Every structure is written in structure tokens, then in C-alpha cells.
Amino acid sequence: MKITIIVFSPSGNTLKVGKMMESAFKNKGADVQIIDSTRREIIFKQNNRAGFLAKNVSAHDVLMIGGPVYSHHMQYNLLELIKALPQPDERWSSLAVPFTTFGTISSGEALAEAAALLRITGRKSVLGLKVDAYHCFTKKWDTKINEGMPGKEALPYIDELVAETLKLEGRNPDTVKDISDLFNYQSNSAIFKSNVLLKEKRMHKHVFPKVRFDYSKCESCKKCKKVCPVQCIEIRNELPMQANAKACIHCAECLHTCPYDAIRLNIKKYKPFLMMGAKGKGFLTSHETKKTGVFFNSSL
């Protein structure tokens, strides 16, 4: 059985899950490839997602595709990649498995959003997975959310997903049920927050603080440029700058990576809200009782 896993993974959590899947599939004898779309020039400089997919994706029986949750939504760069998928044919399977990672507060509408776009591209979402993970904002805080996750605690769920996926081998896709309805598990209040109050692109443009550089401390190590997942940082005259500030997704990877404290990004003001959310309190939490879980298909 041939499996393709595609991820967009700014902080590495979704890629970690993808690699766990890759290992589990290989242990079961499956032919699997994993493709990381993060920091790819063809995507973020040339805006050629279709070309990226055509060049990198091999023929497969099932497509696993995943990204992180940002502000209750599947990060929009992963959604844009889904939009670029060609219609299924002898090379591109119509069977898909969306998955997501999130920092314990809410998995939001991520799986439902991915499934809706997969359906537009001619695909069925036949399984699903959400994984509780390290909240990337908290890497340098004294109190961290889910440090070290995903880890061993996620392996049983990944093994379950792999076992269910392998049941698809030899199946006529027309006989396999689409389970997109299972991804509509959030409460009405959580859906309202996601779709009305927490629109991700609006948050990036109008709410989140902007990245600034303290050139008096910068030593031009260029690490911020290397880690930027959407390649919006460039080096000019040996100094970093945001050539395309609109593309910034506020992952804070540049902040966490800079060894000279030369990045200014005031994310600490969100600490009280995130910590409350991690405890299941406050405005942000969606009150999910099961953080990590597999969405099963009754037709398998």
C-alpha cells in the first residue's frame, strides 16, 4: 500500500506526528513518503503550490495531510496547499486523511475546514486525527504548555490510525464512507468564536504584534531567516528584515531561535489568556474532553 504524508509544520509538531506515522506505516510494510511543505521557496517565494505538489508527490493509495491549529483554525497555508491539489486520477488518490496538532486549548474547526476543501478537490475524508501538542508560543516562558508533546503518549493513537488506514488496501473508494460530519464536534459557542471572532488572517493583520528587529543587538547570524516557515524574512545589507510582513504567521520561531535577543515580538501579553485556556478556563478554550483522538470510519 502506498501512503503519502504532506505536512506544513512551522514549529515542528505536525512534522513530528508525520514522522511517527511514517515509522508506523513502514513497520507494517507500507510504502510511504513524507513531504514537508514548510520553508519551501517554490511555495512561499514563487507562489507555485501546484508545481510543488506535482514535483514531489508520488502515486499513492491514501493521502494524509496535516497542519497546526492557529486561533482555532487549520493554519491557512495548509489550506492553500489543499486547494492546489489536482483532481484524483490514477496517480492521485481520492481517499484522504486530514490531521492536526494543537496546543491543548482548542483544535477548533481545523479538521472540518480541511475536509471541506478536500471534498472540493474530489476527495473523501475517510479517517481523521487530532493531536495535543506543545504550544509554540510558550517555548521561552517560565511556564510552558505541553512541553515535549507530542511524544510517546501519542503513539497508541497513531498506531490505531495506521491500522485503520491499512484496512483501505484493495478497497473500491466508492464503497468507503466520507466521515467529514464527525469533524463538526465543536459546540455552537466554539464555532462562533472560530468563525466570527477569531478569523486567523484578521488576527495576523490587526491583532497580533509585529516582528521588530533590534539592530543594536543583531549579529547577522541569519538564523531568523532560516527558521521562518513562510520565508518572509530576508537579509539586506547583512541585516534581517520582513520583506513581506503580511505573510508573517506569528509562529514566533524567529524570536525563539535568535541567540542575541534581537527579535522584538510581544507575545507575553497573551500569556494569561493562554494559561487560562490550557486549564480549560477563559474565552479561548473549547472544552474538548478528549484532546488527542482518532476519528474512525464505520465502513472499514
Secondary structure, DSSP 8 states (H G I E B T S, - for coil): -EEEEEE--SSSHHHHHHHHHHHHHHHTT-EEEEEE-TT-HHHHTS--HHHHHHHH----SEEEEEEEEETTEE-HHHHHHHHT-----SSS-SEEEEEEEE-SS--TTHHHHHHHHHHHTT-EE--EEEEE---GGGTTSSS-SSTT-SSGGGHHHHHHHHHHHHTTTT--GGGS---GGGG--S-HHHHHIIIII--HHHIIIIIS---EE-TTT-----HHHHH-TT--EEEETTEEEETTGGG-----HHHHH-TTS-EE---GGGHHHHHHHHTT-TTT----S-SSEEE--TT-
